[in-house]
């Protein structure tokens, strides 16, 4: 990044960072999108099984990769403060932490997976598909987590186009192996929804090897010599990463897991409702990649400006990011209103499932608008390394407000399954309001200390 004093200059620079991140995030989620859509073509049970499996995996994945995302503000502030010599050590410790986390996830998953699935009110076939989908996917957890750590380093340099190209390269790989393994083509076994898990694992290994090549051989990444010196494990650096990353990861986990919790609570409904809900959530998640991408771009831009002691510029980037995210949300709302049945038709030919998906998508409009404010603010706060208060706000908004309200509406009113979506919207709205108030307070604090040294972080 470079310093620019004009709003138009900041907008151009922000878009240079944002657009590749957006394409990358859409590409990464497109893997799950193709898993869901292609599994739905194999049958309602396959769609429901992948839905349950995804609902268990996505909160774990996003929460733990949130921890590794701490590398982005750490590296961005090091570069902003012209401390490039410390970058290699920090990134390598992040890679070590990624390996450790992947081992923990696989071990814990092997112990609790049967217990969780058997505790749900699912048919035997759906349970079997969900379990073996996750077993297949587990083979790709280690490369995925290491890729996430290295991606955080790449993005912190503002070179977001690189991760975009890696993701675009991976999409055909994912679709190809989905096709081969779900439907049993070209001599491969016909695994149905289970095949989507193995296809994802193969794709994760592909992007792992590509990112290793990029970081080792291509400038400007190769300048930092990430793998030229294999430093010993530093628990002190792990502590720094975890101090920032755990609140980030838990904040993301609380938001994402509320969607997973709703899917699991919906197991009391029939297979058609579960399948329709998951299909609608899947598409809504695709739309969520816009505010999430703005959030990630803001972490880079704000982190760089704070590292360079320019709080006024950091505030201007924050405002730009929120405006852009709201614009995306309004476009999403129009899309969902005008084409909800056509979107539903992407997932199924079953008319009962299709009509339910279309109905769920209307409710998705409301939490898209709330996300457009909440997600960018979270990204800005991470750029300030302000994460602990955000964690508390996320916990209250999603689990104290959103989920209980949704449970009451779904089980004690005529809204039925749609009541959960109203609860989700309410939780996201309360989160957006409290996060906005926190950002304003923090910006004022930095403005008042403009002539002083900017602190390393806040609590």
SETORGU-234432 format. One record per residue: residue in one letter; x, y, z of N, C-alpha, C in turn. Coordinates in steps of 0.05 Angstrom, whole numbers, plus 5000, padded with zeros to 4 digits. Last residue first. Layout:
AXYZXYZXYZ
...
//
This chain:
X484549315487483249085498480249085493
X488949485433487049555454485649305464
X495749595413493149465411491349555434
X500049945413500149695397497449565393
X498250645408498750395422498750155404
X501651165376499350995374499950735389
X504351735410504851465398502351305398
X500652335396502052155413502751905398
X497352645365500152735368501852555386
X492552375369493752405343496752485346
X489052235408491852175413493452205388
X484052335388484952495411487852455417
X483751935350483852215342484852395364
X483251485382485651525366485951805357
X478151585403480451555421483051595406
X474951595358475251845374477651825392
X475351055344476351265326476751525340
X472750815388475650765383476850975364
X467551005382469051065407472051035402
X466250785332466251075336467851155361
X466550235344468350355325468550655328
X462250175381464950115389466950245370
X457850305349458450475372461250435382
X458149875313458450145304459150335326
X457049445347459649465335460149745324
X451649535359453649555381456549575369
X449249485308448949735324451149755344
X450448965292451349195276451249445292
X447848655332450748655329451848895314
X442548755320443648845345446648855345
X442548495269441948785271443048895298
X443547965281445448115265445048415267
X438947845312441547825324443647985308
X434947915273434948075297437648075310
X436247515236436247795227436447975251
X435347055267438047115256438247405249
X429847095276431647115298434447185289
X428146995224427447255237429347305261
X429846475220431046675202430446955213
X426546205256429446215260430746435244
X421546255232422146405256425046415262
X421245885191422046155184422646335208
X419245425216422045435210423045725202
X413845795246415145535241418145575235
X410346205253412446245234413845985227
X406546155292405946035266408146065245
X410345995352408646165335408146025309
X413845665379411445755393409745955378
X418245545348416945325362414345405376
X420146005323419945755307418245545321
X420346385364418646435340418146175325
X424046145399421346205408419446235384
X428646125366427545875377424645915385
X429646675355428846495334427646235344
X430946835407428646955394427746765371
X435746525416433346495432430746595420
X439046745372438146465373435746425391
X439547335382438547205358437446925360
X441147445438438847575424437747395402
X445147105453443247195474440747315461
X447846995406446946765423445046845445
X448747475378447947235364446647025382
X449947875417448147925394447047675382
X453547645453450947735462449047755439
X457947515419456647305436453847395444
X459248015397458347795380456847585396
X460948285443458648385428457448165410
X465547985456463247995475460748085460
X468748095410467947825417465547815435
X469548645415468048545392467048255397
X472948655458470248755462468448665439
X477448415433476248295456473348395461
X479848705390478348455385476748355408
X483449125356481449145377479448915374
X487149215317487749005337485849025361
X485349535278486249675302487349485323
X483549135245485849295236487049465259
X479048985273481348805273483848945263
X475749415261476549375289478949185290
X474849315206476249555215477349525243
X471848825210474448835197476149075204
X467249005237469048805249471848805237
X465349345198466249455223468049265238
X463848975157466049165153467049295178
X459648685186462148555177464348755172
X455349065198456848925219459548815209
X453349235148454449435167456249285187
X451848795121453248995106454449215124
X448748505157451448425152453148635138
X443848765149445248795174448148725171
X442648595096442948885102444448925128
X442148045103444148145085444748445091
X437747985135440347965148442648035129
X433748095096433948265120436748235134
X434047705056434547985050435148155075
X432347225076435247275075435847565069
X426947195067427847265094430847335094
X427247025014426047285020426947385047
X429246505019430946715007429846995012
X424946205037427146265055428846495045
X422046154989420946305011423146385031
X425445854957424746124948423646284971
X425445374987427945524984427245814976
X420145214980421045285007423645455005
X420045104925418345324936419245404964
X423744674923424244924908422645154920
X421344264951423844384961424344654949
X417044174917416544234945419044374957
X419444054867417844294870417344374899
X425843854853423543784870421944034876
X430344014831428044004812425443924827
X435144464861433444224861431344244839
X438444904856439044704876437444444873
X436645264820439445174817439944934834
X431745424836431845224816434645114811
X432845864869432045604881432245374862
X433646234828435846154845435245894859
X428446274809430546184791432946094807
X425946484854425146214845427246104826
X428446994860428746784881427946504871
X429247454830430047194819430146974839
X427747924857426947884829427347594819
X429747894909426947944904426047864876
X435147794903433547594917430547644912
X436748264875437147994863435347784876
X435648654914434248654888434448384874
X439348494953436548494959434848494933
X444248574926443448304934440448284939
X444249134924444148974899443248684904
X444649234978442249324964442049174937
X449749024988447348905001444848984987
X453149364960453049084953450448954963
X452249824991451549824963451349534952
X454449665039451549725038450649725009
X459849645023458449395032455449435031
X461050185012461249984991459649724998
X460350405064458750495041458750285019
X464450135092461550095100459750175077
X469050325066468450045066465549995073
X469050875077468850785049467950485049
X469750865133467350975121466950875093
X474950635135472750505148470050605136
X478151025109477850755097475450615109
X477651425148476551475121476251205106
X480451205191477651265193476351295166
X485651185170484350935178481250975180
X486651735165486451575141485051305146
X486951855220485051985203484551825177
X491351555239488651475247486451605230
X497051385225495351565210492351495215
X501551055238500651275256499051485240
X502550595211504050835201503251085217
X498950255235501850195238503550435230
X494350485215494950505243497850455249
X494950345160494850635168495350665198
X494849775163497149925151497250215161
X489849685186492249595199494649735189
X486449895145486550025172489049945187
X487649525103488049815100488249955127
X486649005127489249075114489649375114
X481349065144483448985163486249055153
X478849185096479049395116481149315137
X478848685071480348905059480849135079
X475448415105478248325103479948545091
X470548695096471748675122474648605122
X469748595042470248875051471548875078
X468748055048471148145033471848425040
X463948075076466247945088468848035074
X460448315039461248465063463648335077
X460947864999461448144993462148305018
X459447385021462247415015462947705008
X454047365025455547465048458447515042
X452547074980452247364980453847505002
X453746565000455146664977454946964975
X449946535041452846545048454546645025
X445446495010445746735026448646765035
X446345974990446346204972446746464987
X446045685039448345665021448545895002
X441045795058443345895073445845895055
X438145515018437845805020440145935036
X439844995029440345105003440145415004
X438044925081440944925076441545045049
X432444955074433845145091436745165084
X431644505041430944775031432444985048
X433244085075434544125050434144405039
X429644145118432444165123433944225097
X424744065090425244315103428244355108
X425443525073424943735053425644015065
X425843235121428143255104427843485083
X422243605174422643385154425043445136
X424943815238423143845215423743615195
X428943725272426343625280424243655258
X433243985252433143695247430443575256
X433644505265431644435245431544135239
X438044505297435444525310433244445291
X441944515255441744285273439044275288
X440945025234440644785217440344535234
X442145335279439445335268438945095251
X447545235284445745145305442845135295
X449545475237449745185240447745085261
X448446005251447145885227447245585228
X451746045294448846085299447245975275
X456745985274455645755287452645795293
X457946495254457546285235456046045249
X458346795302456646875281455946645263
X462046515333459346575345457446655323
X466446505298465146255306462246315316
X467947045297466946915273465446665279
X469447075352467347255341466147135315
X473446685354470946645369468746825359
X477346925320476246665314473546615328
X478347395349477447415322476047155314
X480247175399477747345398476647375370
X484746895375482646755389480046925390
X488247295353486747115336484446975350
X490747585394489147725374487247535360
X492947165422491747385437489947555419
X495246845383492846755397491446985411
X499747155371497847095350495147015363
X502247165421501447415408499347365387
X503146615429501446765448500447025436
X506646515388504046385388502146535406
X510946795409509646895384506946765381
X512046465453511546745457510046865433
X513245985431510646005444509946295451
X516245845374516246055394513446085406
X519945335345517245415354517545615376
X525545575307524345395327521545505335
X525545725237525845805265524545585283
X528345585183526245455198526745505228
X529346005131530345945158528045825174
X526545995084529445975083530645915110
X521146085082522045805088525045775086
X520746635072519146515094520246245101
X523447095048524746835054523346685076
X521847575028521747535057522847275066
X521947524974523847704987524047655016
X517647224958520147084961522247254975
X513647614951513547434974516247294979
X513247954908515048034930515147844953
X516247404871516547664885513847804887
X515946704879514946944865515247194883
X517646244907518946314882518246594871
X514946154956517846094954519146214930
X509746294947511146424969514146384966
X508445944904508246234901509946374922
X509045434926510645514903510745814900
X505145444966507945404973509745494951
X500545504935501345734951504245694961
X500344994909500645234893501645464910
X499644644952502144634936502544884919
X494544834969496844824987499444824972
X491144734928491745014934494145034953
X491244164930492044304906492844594913
X488944044979491743974975492844124950
X483844234969485444364990488344294987
X482043864930482444144923484144284943
X481643404962483543404939484143694931
X477543564996480143505007482343514984
X473243614960474243854974477043804984
X472543074946473243274925474443524938
X470942864994473542784983474442974961
X465843114998467943155018470643085008
X463142934953463743224955465943274976
X462142404963464242464944465042754945
X457542414994460042355007462442434989
X453342474958454242714973456942664987
X455741954915453642144923454842374938
X459541604897459441644926457141824934
X461541174852459341354855458741384885
X468641154836466241044850464041254853
X470841254767470941324796468441204810
X470041174713471140954729471441014758
X467641644694470341564685471641354703
X463541804752464241814724467141734719
X460241844800461541604792462241594762
X457942294822456342144803457641894792
X461742454859458942454867457342274849
X466642414831466142254856463242254865
X466442734785467442454784466542294808
X464443224805463043074783463842784782
X468343354842465543324850464043154830
X472643404808472643174826469943134839
X471043874779471743624765471443384784
X470444254819468144174803468643904790
X475844294837473644214855471244114840
X478544464791479344214804477044114822
X476144954780475744734762476444464774
X478145234829475245174824474844954804
X483545344830482545114845479645044838
X484345814801485545564791484345314804
X481946164835480746114809481845864796
X485546154878482846054882481545994855
X490046384854490246114865487445994868
X488046894842488846714820489046424830
X487147094894484947074875485646874853
X492147114915490346914926487946884908
X493947544881495247284881493447064892
X491047994893490547864867491747584866
X492948194941490648024942489947884915
X497548434965497748284940495348084938
X498048675013496348804994496248674967
X500648395051502348555033500748715013
X496548105071497548325087499448505071
X495947695035493947905035494948155050
X500347365049500147485022498247725022
X498947225102501447375096501247505069
X494246955093494147185110496647355106
X496146515063494446715050494246975066
X498746235103500346365082498746565066
X494246075133496446235145498046375124
X491445775094490246015106492346195119
X494945345084494345545063493245795074
X494445095133497045215126496645415103
X489044935128489845115150492545245144
X489244585084487544825083488345025104
X492744165099493544355077491844605077
X489343955142492044065146492944255124
X484443785117484544005137487244125140
X483543385081484643635070484943855091
X481342955106483942905094485143165083
X476243125120478343145140481143105128
X472743005078473843275079476143295098
X471542465092472942535067474242805068
X468842555140471242395140472942455114
X464442855121466342985139469042825140
X461842455092462542705079464742845095
X460742095132462842025113463642265095
X456742375161459142275174461342235153
X452642475122453942695137456642615148
X451241955108452342135088453842365101
X449241755157451441625143452841815124
X444842105165447042085185449541965172
X441641975122442742245124445042245143
X440441435135441841495110443141775111
X437641465183440241325182441841395158
X435042125196434841855186437541725184
X435842475259436242445230435742155222
X436342815309433942665299434042645269
X442542725342440742875325438542695315
X446242415367444442575384442442735369
X449342215327447342035339445442175358
X452642655318450742575297448542395309
X455642685366454042905357451842815338
X458142175368456542265390454642495382
X461242175321459041985324457042075346
X464942595335463142615312460742425314
X468642575376466042675382464042665359
X473542355359472442275384469542345388
X474942585311474642295311473342195337
X475343115327473143035310472742735310
X480043115356477543165370475143065353
X483743005313483542835336480842865351
X482743435278482343165268482042975292
X484043875310481343855299480843565291
X489543795322487543795344484743755333
X491743845271491943595285489843575307
X490644385261489444185244489543905257
X493644645300490744665301489444445284
X498944535282497944435308494944435309
X498944805233499344515234498244395260
X498245325251496245215233496444905233
X503045405279500445405294498245275277
X506645405237506845205258504145175273
X504745865211504645615197504745385217
X506046255249503246215242502845945228
X511546225247510246135272507246095267
X512246445196512946155201511646055227
X510646975206509046805187509646505192
X514547155242511747155249510146965232
X519347105211519046965236516046935244
X518247465168518647175163518247015189
X517847975193515547855180515847555177
X521948265213520548095232518347935219
X523748595173525448385182524148185201
X520149015167519948785149521548545158
X518249475194519649265208519449005193
X515149935181517749885168519449695184
X509949975197511950085216514850045205
X507449695157506849985160508950125177
X509449185169510349315144509749615146
X506949105219509849085217510849235192
X501549145203502649345221505749335221
X501148685171500548945160501749165177
X502348275207504248325185503748605174
X497748335241500548335252502548405230
X493248305207493948565220496748565232
X494447745190494047965171494648235185
X494747385232497247455218496847695200
X489547295247491047495263493647565249
X487746865218487447135205488847355222
X488046445253490346485234490146755220
X483046505276485446535292487846595275
X479846395232479746665244482146715262
X480545865228481946025209481846325217
X477045725270479945675273481545825252
X472045895249473045985275476045955278
X471545625201471745925201472746025227
X471645075219473545185200473845485201
X467145065254469844985263471945105245
X462945225220463645385243466445325254
X463444805179463845085172464445255197
X462044295201464744365193465244665191
X456544275212458444205233461344305227
X454444415164453744575187455544515211
X456344015130457344285127456744455152
X453143585150456043585151457243855149
X448043785136448743735164451743725168
X448643805080447844045096448544015125
X449843295066451943485062451243745078
X444643085079447042985092449443185090
X441243365044440943395073443443305088
X443243184995443243465001443043515031
X442242635001444942724997445243025004
X436642645004438142545026441142635025
X435242844953434643004976436242915001
X440442744902438042664917437742834942
X444042944866444242664872441842564888
X443143474867442443334842442543034846
X445443604915442543624912441543474887
X450743574902449643374920446643364918
X451144034872451543784858450543554875
X450044434912448444414887448644134874
X454144324950451244314957449544274932
X458944374921458344134937455344104942
X458344894902458244664883457744404897
X458745154951456445194935456144964915
X463845014967461544924983458944944968
X466445294926466945014930464644884946
X464845814933463745674910464245374912
X467945984973465345894981464045744958
X472446114941472645914963469945814971
X470246494906471346254896471546034917
X468946904942466746774926467746504915
X474147014958472146914977469846774963
X476447194909477646974924475546844942
X473347634896473347404878474447154892
X474647944942471847864936471747624918
X480148024934479147884958476347774953
X480148324886481248054886480347894911
X477348794907476148624886477448344884
X480549034949477948904954477148704932
X485149284929485449074949482848904951
X482849624893485049454883485449224903
X479449914926478349724907480349534896
X483250214954481650024969480349814950
X485150544913486950354926485450134941
X480550834900481950664880483650454893
X479551074950477550904938478850714917
X484051394956483551174975481550984964
X483251744913485551574914485251344932
X478551994930478551834906480951654904
X480452254976478452044979478351864954
X487552364981484952424970482952184974
X492452214999491052405016488152455006
X495851595007494451784989492651955006
X501351165013499751375026498451545004
X500550474991502050734992500150935004
X501749765000500050005000501750255000
//
